[in-house]
Amino acid sequence: MNRGNVACGETMDTSAVADQKGTETTLLDVRAYRLARVREQLRKNNCPAILLYDPVNIRYATDTSNMQIWTGRNPSRYVMVFADGRVIAWEFHSCEHVWDGLNLDLDLRSAVSWTFFNAGTEAERRVDVWGAEIVDVLSQRAPNELRLAVDRLDPLGAAYLTQHGLNLVDGQAMMEMARAVKSSGELVLMGESLRACEKGIERMHRELRPGMTEQDLWANLHYENIRHGGEWIETRLLASGDRTNPWMHECSSRVLQHGELLAFDTDMVGPNGYCSDISRTWTVGHTQPSDEQRKLYERAYSQVHFNMDLLRPGMAFREFSERAWKIPERYLKNRYSCVAHGIGMVDEYPNIAHQVDWEGGGYDGRFEVGMTLCVESYIGAEGGNQGVKLEQQVVLTESGCVPLTSCGFETDWL
């Protein structure tokens, strides 16, 4: 694989930190840092506690994981974190062991599930049991406090809590802000995820040949993720030939053809629950690109690296959007959905809209040191039959952004 040069500097090396501290020590530091970030947001928003159902938020606050995809669809475990650091956890049936070994001020209980799948026609009765316990816990631990942050809550639960005097506030916003700035330990854990992802990309590159299907190729990324302790992949974004334009076709049984473009976006949740979000584009058979393929690639590469060079801590999101690489008119309609976005355990705050989309989809803020971001590009002409998808994962430092992956670009196409 051609690894090329990266315009905004050397790849950040986290391996030395990992060797020095050891993964377990790193995890202890990261757990303390993340819980402190949640507590900081609660104090900043004058809120005594936050009720978490989103499995990614629960993982961030407590470093526990239990069937994350399933519990994301079936809310059956939940956690309340208090501003003083105390944690009450309601765990799924007979799964108390997922909390073993954690140094938390913890009150562990059994979850009450009131979704229709779990409760059927008993849902309203069970939500009364659930809600009475939530109200009781809050009144005991934070007397006279009526504010409770929640990240997500189905209608029956929200109705119960508000009818019993609680003022529900947006906990997802607090969690996104908490997760936005990464510690040095988090960068180590993210690096472990990225190394697993790179193994998958290298395997895909090695196995790529005409005659296999898109799904055959995509399976190689899953294989390396799982064997290196990874968890799941959020999307199936791999496309070939005319399915590369427009972007957002998920992989299929289509057979790969010699010389056509092949593009993918990993969206891979790897070891320790951190996401590796890398996009690359190749030719099937690793042939030399046609003039049109080369032109598309050069523009996508230019967009990513121009915007990486532009990024600086302290810059406003709107200023970045306004000064970002200008997409030529013929590619504008098929532009990617954002210029860049945050990355951590999954896609995270912020999401930076293109200037042309700012009025309807933009919001302002400022980049900070320690933010990890993905800089995006998709270049494909409106009505065209091929396109190029590139994306680079970076961390913001005092002097600008530094790539977190050594996965290279096809610089010999430029």
VOPAGU-2260 file (C-alpha; in pm, 1 decimal, decimal comma):
REM VOPAGU-2260
SITE   aa  ch    i         X         Y         Z
SITE  MET   A    0       0,0       0,0       0,0
SITE  ASN   A    1     137,3     339,2     -95,4
SITE  ARG   A    2     172,9     533,6     229,3
SITE  GLY   A    3     278,5     867,1      81,5
SITE  ASN   A    4     333,7    1190,9     270,9
SITE  VAL   A    5      81,0    1361,0     496,3
SITE  ALA   A    6      54,1    1736,8     448,4
SITE  CYS   A    7      -5,8    1849,6     807,1
SITE  GLY   A    8     273,6    1663,4     982,8
SITE  GLU   A    9     385,0    1330,4    1115,8
SITE  THR   A   10     146,0    1069,9    1247,7
SITE  MET   A   11     106,9    1090,1    1625,3
SITE  ASP   A   12     289,3     797,5    1788,8
SITE  THR   A   13     105,0     668,6    2095,9
SITE  SER   A   14     282,8     331,7    2119,5
SITE  ALA   A   15     556,4     459,5    2352,0
SITE  VAL   A   16     296,6     585,8    2597,4
SITE  ALA   A   17     117,8     252,1    2582,7
SITE  ASP   A   18     442,6      60,6    2647,3
SITE  GLN   A   19     538,0     287,5    2934,9
SITE  LYS   A   20     212,9     288,2    3127,6
SITE  GLY   A   21      52,6     -35,5    3024,8
SITE  THR   A   22    -303,8     -67,0    2903,7
SITE  GLU   A   23    -447,8    -128,0    3250,0
SITE  THR   A   24    -288,9     183,3    3399,0
SITE  THR   A   25    -405,8     379,3    3097,4
SITE  LEU   A   26    -759,1     251,8    3151,6
SITE  LEU   A   27    -753,1     359,2    3516,4
SITE  ASP   A   28    -643,7     709,0    3416,9
SITE  VAL   A   29    -899,6     728,7    3135,8
SITE  ARG   A   30   -1186,5     615,3    3358,4
SITE  ALA   A   31   -1105,5     884,3    3614,8
SITE  TYR   A   32   -1069,4    1151,6    3344,5
SITE  ARG   A   33   -1398,4    1065,3    3174,0
SITE  LEU   A   34   -1601,9    1052,9    3494,5
SITE  ALA   A   35   -1452,8    1388,2    3594,8
SITE  ARG   A   36   -1556,4    1534,3    3259,0
SITE  VAL   A   37   -1916,8    1420,9    3318,4
SITE  ARG   A   38   -1915,5    1569,6    3669,0
SITE  GLU   A   39   -1774,9    1895,7    3531,4
SITE  GLN   A   40   -2063,0    1923,4    3284,5
SITE  LEU   A   41   -2319,7    1856,4    3559,2
SITE  ARG   A   42   -2174,8    2128,8    3779,3
SITE  LYS   A   43   -2148,0    2370,2    3487,4
SITE  ASN   A   44   -2517,7    2317,3    3410,6
SITE  ASN   A   45   -2630,5    2327,3    3775,6
SITE  CYS   A   46   -2766,3    1975,7    3749,5
SITE  PRO   A   47   -2728,9    1723,4    4034,7
SITE  ALA   A   48   -2738,3    1409,1    3821,0
SITE  ILE   A   49   -2767,9    1261,6    3473,2
SITE  LEU   A   50   -2965,4     952,0    3373,7
SITE  LEU   A   51   -2792,7     762,2    3091,2
SITE  TYR   A   52   -2947,2     508,2    2855,4
SITE  ASP   A   53   -2725,7     550,8    2548,9
SITE  PRO   A   54   -2476,5     259,7    2571,0
SITE  VAL   A   55   -2195,1     478,6    2438,4
SITE  ASN   A   56   -2255,4     736,2    2713,2
SITE  ILE   A   57   -2269,5     460,0    2973,7
SITE  ARG   A   58   -1939,3     325,4    2840,6
SITE  TYR   A   59   -1782,7     670,7    2853,7
SITE  ALA   A   60   -1893,1     742,0    3211,1
SITE  THR   A   61   -1836,8     397,8    3365,1
SITE  ASP   A   62   -1630,5     190,8    3116,6
SITE  THR   A   63   -1889,3     -87,0    3126,1
SITE  SER   A   64   -2018,6    -252,2    2813,4
SITE  ASN   A   65   -2302,9    -499,4    2781,1
SITE  MET   A   66   -2441,1    -600,0    2440,6
SITE  GLN   A   67   -2411,3    -242,6    2313,4
SITE  ILE   A   68   -2596,6    -286,6    1983,5
SITE  TRP   A   69   -2880,0    -480,4    2148,7
SITE  THR   A   70   -2917,2    -244,3    2445,3
SITE  GLY   A   71   -2906,3      50,8    2206,1
SITE  ARG   A   72   -3230,1     -81,4    2056,4
SITE  ASN   A   73   -3370,5    -234,9    2374,3
SITE  PRO   A   74   -3321,1       8,3    2664,0
SITE  SER   A   75   -3268,5    -241,6    2942,9
SITE  ARG   A   76   -2975,2    -104,5    3144,7
SITE  TYR   A   77   -2932,5     249,0    3272,8
SITE  VAL   A   78   -2705,3     453,5    3495,7
SITE  MET   A   79   -2739,7     768,6    3706,0
SITE  VAL   A   80   -2420,7     966,6    3761,3
SITE  PHE   A   81   -2421,0    1236,3    4030,1
SITE  ALA   A   82   -2219,6    1555,9    4025,9
SITE  ASP   A   83   -2029,1    1433,5    4333,4
SITE  GLY   A   84   -1916,1    1121,8    4141,9
SITE  ARG   A   85   -2152,5     866,2    4289,7
SITE  VAL   A   86   -2297,7     616,3    4042,1
SITE  ILE   A   87   -2618,3     414,2    4061,3
SITE  ALA   A   88   -2639,1     144,9    3795,5
SITE  TRP   A   89   -2941,2     -62,0    3702,3
SITE  GLU   A   90   -2803,0    -363,6    3517,3
SITE  PHE   A   91   -2969,9    -613,3    3284,1
SITE  HIS   A   92   -3076,7    -953,7    3415,7
SITE  SER   A   93   -2792,1   -1148,5    3583,5
SITE  CYS   A   94   -2521,7    -926,7    3433,9
SITE  GLU   A   95   -2376,7    -773,0    3749,4
SITE  HIS   A   96   -2039,0    -924,0    3655,0
SITE  VAL   A   97   -1981,0    -657,9    3386,5
SITE  TRP   A   98   -1903,6    -419,0    3675,4
SITE  ASP   A   99   -1633,9    -639,8    3827,2
SITE  GLY   A  100   -1297,8    -473,8    3883,6
SITE  LEU   A  101   -1413,1    -113,0    3852,1
SITE  ASN   A  102   -1313,0     140,5    4116,0
SITE  LEU   A  103   -1643,0     327,0    4145,2
SITE  ASP   A  104   -1857,1     461,5    4427,2
SITE  LEU   A  105   -2129,3     228,5    4301,8
SITE  ASP   A  106   -2480,0     126,6    4402,8
SITE  LEU   A  107   -2568,2    -167,5    4174,3
SITE  ARG   A  108   -2934,0    -262,1    4123,8
SITE  SER   A  109   -3153,1    -465,0    3887,9
SITE  ALA   A  110   -3299,6    -283,8    3589,2
SITE  VAL   A  111   -3672,9    -243,3    3535,5
SITE  SER   A  112   -3754,7    -262,6    3166,4
SITE  TRP   A  113   -4081,4    -119,9    3040,1
SITE  THR   A  114   -4042,4    -132,8    2662,4
SITE  PHE   A  115   -4321,7    -315,3    2481,5
SITE  PHE   A  116   -4084,3    -599,9    2390,1
SITE  ASN   A  117   -4008,7    -662,3    2756,9
SITE  ALA   A  118   -4334,5    -553,0    2919,0
SITE  GLY   A  119   -4608,5    -585,8    2655,5
SITE  THR   A  120   -4941,0    -470,8    2796,2
SITE  GLU   A  121   -4777,3    -428,6    3138,8
SITE  ALA   A  122   -4564,1    -136,3    3016,5
SITE  GLU   A  123   -4755,4     138,8    3197,1
SITE  ARG   A  124   -4754,4     -50,6    3526,2
SITE  ARG   A  125   -4382,9    -119,5    3501,1
SITE  VAL   A  126   -4298,7     239,2    3414,0
SITE  ASP   A  127   -4465,6     337,5    3741,0
SITE  VAL   A  128   -4229,0     101,8    3927,2
SITE  TRP   A  129   -3929,2     232,6    3731,0
SITE  GLY   A  130   -4023,0     598,8    3769,8
SITE  ALA   A  131   -4094,4     577,5    4142,5
SITE  GLU   A  132   -3744,1     441,6    4198,8
SITE  ILE   A  133   -3581,3     714,5    3986,0
SITE  VAL   A  134   -3768,3     988,7    4173,5
SITE  ASP   A  135   -3686,6     827,3    4509,3
SITE  VAL   A  136   -3315,0     794,7    4430,7
SITE  LEU   A  137   -3289,4    1156,4    4321,6
SITE  SER   A  138   -3480,5    1286,1    4624,9
SITE  GLN   A  139   -3261,7    1085,4    4864,4
SITE  ARG   A  140   -2927,4    1171,4    4704,7
SITE  ALA   A  141   -3008,0    1529,5    4603,4
SITE  PRO   A  142   -3289,6    1656,7    4827,9
SITE  ASN   A  143   -3495,4    1948,9    4696,8
SITE  GLU   A  144   -3339,3    1917,9    4350,2
SITE  LEU   A  145   -3586,6    1893,9    4062,7
SITE  ARG   A  146   -3347,9    1908,1    3765,1
SITE  LEU   A  147   -3242,4    1578,7    3605,9
SITE  ALA   A  148   -3039,8    1547,8    3287,1
SITE  VAL   A  149   -3133,2    1259,7    3056,0
SITE  ASP   A  150   -2960,8    1157,3    2733,9
SITE  ARG   A  151   -3253,7     969,5    2580,0
SITE  LEU   A  152   -3581,7     851,9    2721,0
SITE  ASP   A  153   -3892,0     696,7    2565,3
SITE  PRO   A  154   -4221,7     888,6    2597,2
SITE  LEU   A  155   -4374,4     690,1    2885,9
SITE  GLY   A  156   -4069,2     742,3    3104,3
SITE  ALA   A  157   -4034,6    1112,1    3024,4
SITE  ALA   A  158   -4405,2    1165,2    3095,7
SITE  TYR   A  159   -4381,9     991,1    3434,6
SITE  LEU   A  160   -4085,9    1196,8    3552,4
SITE  THR   A  161   -4230,5    1531,5    3444,3
SITE  GLN   A  162   -4569,5    1448,2    3594,1
SITE  HIS   A  163   -4392,7    1381,8    3924,3
SITE  GLY   A  164   -4226,3    1721,0    3933,2
SITE  LEU   A  165   -3888,4    1669,0    3767,6
SITE  ASN   A  166   -3750,9    1918,4    3518,5
SITE  LEU   A  167   -3577,1    1715,2    3246,4
SITE  VAL   A  168   -3282,6    1880,8    3071,4
SITE  ASP   A  169   -3075,6    1781,9    2769,0
SITE  GLY   A  170   -2818,0    1534,6    2893,3
SITE  GLN   A  171   -2701,8    1434,7    2545,3
SITE  ALA   A  172   -2560,8    1784,6    2493,5
SITE  MET   A  173   -2370,7    1755,3    2823,0
SITE  MET   A  174   -2229,5    1417,0    2727,0
SITE  GLU   A  175   -2123,1    1537,3    2381,1
SITE  MET   A  176   -1938,9    1829,8    2538,6
SITE  ALA   A  177   -1777,7    1601,0    2796,2
SITE  ARG   A  178   -1660,0    1358,9    2528,9
SITE  ALA   A  179   -1525,7    1628,3    2292,8
SITE  VAL   A  180   -1176,4    1677,2    2442,5
SITE  LYS   A  181    -961,0    1365,8    2474,5
SITE  SER   A  182    -697,3    1292,3    2736,8
SITE  SER   A  183    -354,4    1153,4    2645,7
SITE  GLY   A  184    -475,5     816,1    2770,6
SITE  GLU   A  185    -776,4     826,2    2541,8
SITE  LEU   A  186    -541,2     889,0    2249,1
SITE  VAL   A  187    -352,1     573,0    2347,0
SITE  LEU   A  188    -675,6     370,5    2345,7
SITE  MET   A  189    -785,7     529,6    2018,9
SITE  GLY   A  190    -446,0     437,9    1876,4
SITE  GLU   A  191    -506,5      72,0    1965,4
SITE  SER   A  192    -835,5      85,0    1776,3
SITE  LEU   A  193    -669,9     250,4    1478,2
SITE  ARG   A  194    -395,0     -13,2    1465,8
SITE  ALA   A  195    -664,0    -283,9    1450,2
SITE  CYS   A  196    -841,0     -88,6    1175,8
SITE  GLU   A  197    -517,7     -52,1     980,0
SITE  LYS   A  198    -473,7    -430,1     996,0
SITE  GLY   A  199    -819,3    -464,6     844,4
SITE  ILE   A  200    -744,4    -211,1     571,0
SITE  GLU   A  201    -415,1    -383,5     489,8
SITE  ARG   A  202    -596,9    -716,8     466,8
SITE  MET   A  203    -859,1    -562,8     236,6
SITE  HIS   A  204    -583,9    -415,2      18,5
SITE  ARG   A  205    -406,7    -751,8       1,4
SITE  GLU   A  206    -722,3    -950,7     -77,0
SITE  LEU   A  207    -876,6    -705,7    -325,8
SITE  ARG   A  208    -913,9    -863,7    -670,9
SITE  PRO   A  209   -1160,8    -870,5    -959,4
SITE  GLY   A  210   -1431,6   -1134,1    -931,8
SITE  MET   A  211   -1492,3   -1110,1    -557,3
SITE  THR   A  212   -1799,9    -932,6    -423,3
SITE  GLU   A  213   -1810,8    -611,2    -224,0
SITE  GLN   A  214   -1925,9    -817,1      76,0
SITE  ASP   A  215   -1634,6   -1059,6      35,9
SITE  LEU   A  216   -1395,6    -766,9      63,6
SITE  TRP   A  217   -1579,3    -593,5     349,0
SITE  ALA   A  218   -1565,5    -909,7     561,1
SITE  ASN   A  219   -1188,0    -866,9     591,6
SITE  LEU   A  220   -1230,1    -550,6     798,6
SITE  HIS   A  221   -1473,8    -723,4    1034,7
SITE  TYR   A  222   -1236,4   -1019,1    1066,5
SITE  GLU   A  223    -939,4    -809,9    1178,5
SITE  ASN   A  224   -1152,5    -594,2    1408,1
SITE  ILE   A  225   -1291,7    -890,8    1598,6
SITE  ARG   A  226    -964,1   -1082,3    1619,7
SITE  HIS   A  227    -793,2    -774,6    1767,1
SITE  GLY   A  228   -1060,1    -725,7    2035,4
SITE  GLY   A  229   -1281,7    -480,1    1850,1
SITE  GLU   A  230   -1656,2    -457,2    1885,0
SITE  TRP   A  231   -1871,1    -360,0    1587,3
SITE  ILE   A  232   -1888,9    -158,5    1267,2
SITE  GLU   A  233   -2153,7     113,5    1249,6
SITE  THR   A  234   -2211,3     116,6     872,3
SITE  ARG   A  235   -2149,0     -95,1     562,8
SITE  LEU   A  236   -2015,2     185,3     343,9
SITE  LEU   A  237   -1816,7      13,9      70,4
SITE  ALA   A  238   -1902,5      63,4    -295,4
SITE  SER   A  239   -1749,7     -12,1    -633,4
SITE  GLY   A  240   -1786,1     104,7    -993,4
SITE  ASP   A  241   -2092,6     316,9   -1062,6
SITE  ARG   A  242   -2209,7     258,1    -703,9
SITE  THR   A  243   -1936,6     498,0    -589,6
SITE  ASN   A  244   -2149,9     786,2    -727,8
SITE  PRO   A  245   -2339,1     915,9    -543,0
SITE  TRP   A  246   -2182,7     815,8    -212,3
SITE  MET   A  247   -2365,4     627,5      66,9
SITE  HIS   A  248   -2424,2     295,2    -105,1
SITE  GLU   A  249   -2369,5      15,3     145,4
SITE  CYS   A  250   -2181,6    -294,6      34,6
SITE  SER   A  251   -2364,4    -554,1    -170,8
SITE  SER   A  252   -2318,0    -877,2    -362,9
SITE  ARG   A  253   -2197,0    -680,0    -666,9
SITE  VAL   A  254   -1892,5    -842,6    -829,8
SITE  LEU   A  255   -1584,5    -619,8    -852,7
SITE  GLN   A  256   -1457,7    -539,4   -1202,0
SITE  HIS   A  257   -1096,4    -487,2   -1309,1
SITE  GLY   A  258    -984,3    -124,3   -1306,5
SITE  GLU   A  259   -1293,6      34,0   -1151,4
SITE  LEU   A  260   -1289,9     244,9    -835,7
SITE  LEU   A  261   -1348,4      90,5    -493,9
SITE  ALA   A  262   -1420,5     322,5    -198,4
SITE  PHE   A  263   -1498,2     256,6     168,3
SITE  ASP   A  264   -1553,5     420,8     506,4
SITE  THR   A  265   -1454,5     204,1     804,9
SITE  ASP   A  266   -1679,8     347,4    1084,0
SITE  MET   A  267   -1524,3      77,1    1303,6
SITE  VAL   A  268   -1569,7      60,9    1681,1
SITE  GLY   A  269   -1253,0    -118,8    1782,3
SITE  PRO   A  270   -1076,7    -223,7    2104,2
SITE  ASN   A  271   -1177,5     -35,9    2421,6
SITE  GLY   A  272   -1483,6     104,1    2243,9
SITE  TYR   A  273   -1304,9     375,0    2039,5
SITE  CYS   A  274   -1397,6     442,8    1679,3
SITE  SER   A  275   -1163,5     432,1    1380,3
SITE  ASP   A  276   -1313,9     628,8    1092,7
SITE  ILE   A  277   -1098,0     611,4     780,2
SITE  SER   A  278   -1198,2     639,9     413,4
SITE  ARG   A  279    -980,1     540,7     122,6
SITE  THR   A  280   -1032,2     478,6    -249,2
SITE  TRP   A  281    -842,8     227,6    -465,2
SITE  THR   A  282    -875,6      68,5    -806,3
SITE  VAL   A  283    -980,5    -295,1    -833,1
SITE  GLY   A  284    -672,1    -494,3    -922,8
SITE  HIS   A  285    -455,9    -200,1    -808,3
SITE  THR   A  286    -434,6     -78,5   -1165,5
SITE  GLN   A  287    -309,3     264,9   -1264,6
SITE  PRO   A  288    -603,4     508,1   -1257,7
SITE  SER   A  289    -758,9     655,3   -1568,8
SITE  ASP   A  290    -723,9    1028,1   -1626,0
SITE  GLU   A  291   -1074,9    1084,0   -1486,2
SITE  GLN   A  292   -1009,0     868,7   -1179,5
SITE  ARG   A  293    -683,4    1052,9   -1120,3
SITE  LYS   A  294    -859,0    1390,8   -1146,3
SITE  LEU   A  295   -1128,3    1289,1    -895,0
SITE  TYR   A  296    -866,4    1158,1    -655,2
SITE  GLU   A  297    -650,4    1469,6    -680,2
SITE  ARG   A  298    -946,4    1691,0    -588,8
SITE  ALA   A  299   -1049,4    1475,3    -292,2
SITE  TYR   A  300    -690,9    1462,3    -166,8
SITE  SER   A  301    -660,1    1839,9    -204,3
SITE  GLN   A  302    -981,9    1897,6      -9,3
SITE  VAL   A  303    -874,8    1679,9     284,3
SITE  HIS   A  304    -522,4    1818,2     310,5
SITE  PHE   A  305    -614,1    2183,6     253,3
SITE  ASN   A  306    -866,6    2157,9     535,9
SITE  MET   A  307    -622,3    1973,9     761,8
SITE  ASP   A  308    -369,7    2253,5     712,6
SITE  LEU   A  309    -639,9    2511,2     790,7
SITE  LEU   A  310    -753,1    2360,5    1123,8
SITE  ARG   A  311    -627,0    2535,4    1436,8
SITE  PRO   A  312    -732,9    2540,1    1804,0
SITE  GLY   A  313    -932,7    2853,2    1882,9
SITE  MET   A  314   -1074,4    2878,5    1530,9
SITE  ALA   A  315   -1452,3    2917,1    1515,8
SITE  PHE   A  316   -1645,9    2643,4    1337,1
SITE  ARG   A  317   -1802,8    2902,2    1108,3
SITE  GLU   A  318   -1466,7    3051,1    1012,9
SITE  PHE   A  319   -1335,5    2704,1     927,8
SITE  SER   A  320   -1641,4    2636,6     712,4
SITE  GLU   A  321   -1606,9    2968,4     530,9
SITE  ARG   A  322   -1234,0    2925,3     463,4
SITE  ALA   A  323   -1248,8    2555,4     375,1
SITE  TRP   A  324   -1149,3    2422,0      32,5
SITE  LYS   A  325   -1398,7    2535,9    -230,4
SITE  ILE   A  326   -1571,7    2246,0    -399,9
SITE  PRO   A  327   -1589,6    2293,5    -778,9
SITE  GLU   A  328   -1943,7    2348,6    -903,4
SITE  ARG   A  329   -1973,3    2017,0   -1087,6
SITE  TYR   A  330   -1909,5    1824,9    -762,5
SITE  LEU   A  331   -2106,6    2047,5    -527,9
SITE  LYS   A  332   -2443,4    1869,0    -537,0
SITE  ASN   A  333   -2285,6    1535,9    -440,1
SITE  ARG   A  334   -2070,0    1684,7    -161,7
SITE  TYR   A  335   -2023,2    1491,9     160,7
SITE  SER   A  336   -2265,6    1578,0     442,0
SITE  CYS   A  337   -2005,6    1776,3     640,2
SITE  VAL   A  338   -1657,8    1925,3     612,7
SITE  ALA   A  339   -1538,8    1751,7     931,5
SITE  HIS   A  340   -1680,2    1593,1    1245,4
SITE  GLY   A  341   -1566,4    1490,9    1591,6
SITE  ILE   A  342   -1471,6    1131,6    1663,8
SITE  GLY   A  343   -1429,7     937,5    1986,9
SITE  MET   A  344   -1622,2     626,9    2080,6
SITE  VAL   A  345   -1842,8     701,9    1777,8
SITE  ASP   A  346   -1902,8    1008,8    1562,1
SITE  GLU   A  347   -1922,6    1296,5    1808,3
SITE  TYR   A  348   -1958,9    1673,1    1842,9
SITE  PRO   A  349   -1882,8    1887,8    1652,5
SITE  ASN   A  350   -2032,9    1838,2    1307,2
SITE  ILE   A  351   -1908,3    2112,4    1073,5
SITE  ALA   A  352   -2144,9    2205,3     791,1
SITE  HIS   A  353   -2029,8    2324,0     449,1
SITE  GLN   A  354   -2064,3    2696,9     394,8
SITE  VAL   A  355   -2342,0    2635,4     141,4
SITE  ASP   A  356   -2534,1    2439,9     409,0
SITE  TRP   A  357   -2461,8    2672,8     699,8
SITE  GLU   A  358   -2795,7    2851,1     720,6
SITE  GLY   A  359   -2993,1    2530,3     758,0
SITE  GLY   A  360   -2738,0    2294,9     911,5
SITE  GLY   A  361   -2452,4    2487,4    1071,1
SITE  TYR   A  362   -2381,1    2584,6    1430,5
SITE  ASP   A  363   -2088,0    2769,1    1579,9
SITE  GLY   A  364   -1835,3    2686,7    1848,4
SITE  ARG   A  365   -1457,1    2670,1    1876,3
SITE  PHE   A  366   -1201,8    2401,5    1814,4
SITE  GLU   A  367    -998,3    2303,0    2121,4
SITE  VAL   A  368    -668,0    2130,0    2181,6
SITE  GLY   A  369    -738,1    1760,8    2240,1
SITE  MET   A  370   -1033,1    1736,2    2003,5
SITE  THR   A  371   -1012,7    1438,8    1769,4
SITE  LEU   A  372   -1170,7    1494,2    1429,7
SITE  CYS   A  373   -1229,6    1335,3    1092,7
SITE  VAL   A  374   -1166,1    1556,2     790,0
SITE  GLU   A  375   -1395,2    1448,5     506,5
SITE  SER   A  376   -1414,9    1455,5     128,3
SITE  TYR   A  377   -1632,6    1304,6    -138,3
SITE  ILE   A  378   -1574,8    1408,3    -498,4
SITE  GLY   A  379   -1814,3    1281,8    -764,1
SITE  ALA   A  380   -1976,3    1479,6   -1043,3
SITE  GLU   A  381   -2352,3    1519,3   -1055,3
SITE  GLY   A  382   -2470,2    1258,8   -1305,5
SITE  GLY   A  383   -2126,7    1093,3   -1303,9
SITE  ASN   A  384   -2055,7     722,2   -1282,6
SITE  GLN   A  385   -1770,3     717,3   -1029,2
SITE  GLY   A  386   -1645,8     905,8    -725,2
SITE  VAL   A  387   -1370,0     920,4    -465,1
SITE  LYS   A  388   -1419,2     909,6     -86,1
SITE  LEU   A  389   -1133,7    1008,6     147,3
SITE  GLU   A  390   -1129,1    1077,5     521,7
SITE  GLN   A  391    -845,9    1131,8     769,0
SITE  GLN   A  392    -863,4    1099,6    1148,2
SITE  VAL   A  393    -659,9    1364,3    1334,2
SITE  VAL   A  394    -600,6    1519,0    1676,3
SITE  LEU   A  395    -579,6    1894,3    1735,1
SITE  THR   A  396    -260,3    2012,1    1904,7
SITE  GLU   A  397    -135,3    2360,6    1989,6
SITE  SER   A  398      24,4    2389,0    1646,5
SITE  GLY   A  399    -251,4    2233,2    1437,7
SITE  CYS   A  400    -378,4    1889,2    1349,0
SITE  VAL   A  401    -174,1    1569,7    1351,9
SITE  PRO   A  402    -288,4    1249,5    1177,3
SITE  LEU   A  403    -366,4     959,4    1407,3
SITE  THR   A  404    -330,8     694,2    1137,2
SITE  SER   A  405     -41,1     594,1     915,7
SITE  CYS   A  406    -279,8     449,9     656,0
SITE  GLY   A  407    -154,2     615,9     341,1
SITE  PHE   A  408    -299,1     775,6      31,4
SITE  GLU   A  409    -236,1     691,1    -332,8
SITE  THR   A  410      13,4     972,1    -372,8
SITE  ASP   A  411     147,4     827,1    -698,8
SITE  TRP   A  412    -193,2     915,3    -850,6
SITE  LEU   A  413    -139,6    1286,1    -787,2
